[in-house]
Amino acid sequence: MTDEELQAEIEMLSSSPYVQLARKDQRNKNLKRQRLYTLRWLEKRGRALADAGITMEILRAEAAALRDDMKCDDPDDDAIW
């Protein structure tokens, strides 16, 4: 097969609705897998936090403290957070 014939077939297959359908299916499966891996990692991280004694109440209190710390008391303060 010549380079021109290869290129022509690549272009023809790339525009095929069947190839586009299969690509979309592959993308969807990859996204589902990625979501599963992320959820598995989060589960593992959550268990480690719980084993270390970290609770939602502790994290909520920490988040509230961080929000309070980031409030600007000085209107002339141009610091960017």
C-alpha positions in Angstrom: 0.0 0.0 0.0 1.3 3.4 -0.9 1.5 6.4 1.5 -1.3 8.0 -0.5 -3.5 4.9 -0.2 -2.9 4.7 3.5 -3.7 8.3 4.0 -6.9 8.0 2.0 -8.1 5.0 4.0 -7.3 6.8 7.3 -9.3 9.8 6.2 -12.2 7.6 5.0 -12.3 5.6 8.3 -11.9 8.7 10.4 -15.1 10.2 8.9 -17.0 6.9 9.2 -20.1 7.2 11.5 -19.2 3.7 12.8 -15.8 4.8 13.9 -17.3 7.9 15.5 -19.9 5.7 17.3 -17.1 3.4 18.6 -15.0 6.4 19.7 -17.9 7.8 21.7 -18.5 4.4 23.3 -14.8 4.1 24.2 -14.8 7.7 25.7 -17.8 6.8 27.8 -16.3 3.7 29.1 -13.0 5.5 29.9 -14.9 8.2 31.8 -16.8 5.5 33.8 -13.5 3.8 34.6 -11.9 7.1 35.6 -14.9 7.8 37.9 -14.6 4.4 39.5 -10.9 4.8 40.1 -11.5 8.2 41.7 -14.2 6.8 43.9 -12.0 4.0 45.0 -9.2 6.4 45.9 -11.6 8.6 47.8 -12.9 5.6 49.7 -9.4 4.6 50.6 -8.5 8.2 51.7 -11.7 8.4 53.7 -10.9 5.2 55.6 -7.4 6.5 56.3 -8.8 9.7 57.7 -11.3 7.9 59.8 -8.6 5.6 61.1 -6.6 8.7 62.1 -9.6 10.0 64.0 -10.6 12.7 61.6 -14.4 13.3 61.5 -16.7 15.4 59.4 -17.2 17.7 62.4 -13.5 18.3 62.6 -13.2 19.0 58.8 -16.3 21.4 59.0 -14.8 23.3 61.9 -11.4 23.5 60.0 -13.2 24.8 56.9 -15.1 27.4 58.9 -11.9 28.6 60.5 -10.2 28.9 57.1 -13.2 30.9 55.8 -12.9 33.2 58.8 -9.2 33.6 58.3 -9.6 34.6 54.7 -12.1 37.4 55.4 -10.4 40.7 55.0 -10.7 42.9 58.1 -8.7 45.8 56.6 -10.5 47.4 53.6 -7.2 48.9 52.4 -5.6 45.5 52.3 -5.1 44.5 48.6 -3.8 41.0 49.4 -5.0 38.4 46.9 -5.8 35.0 48.4 
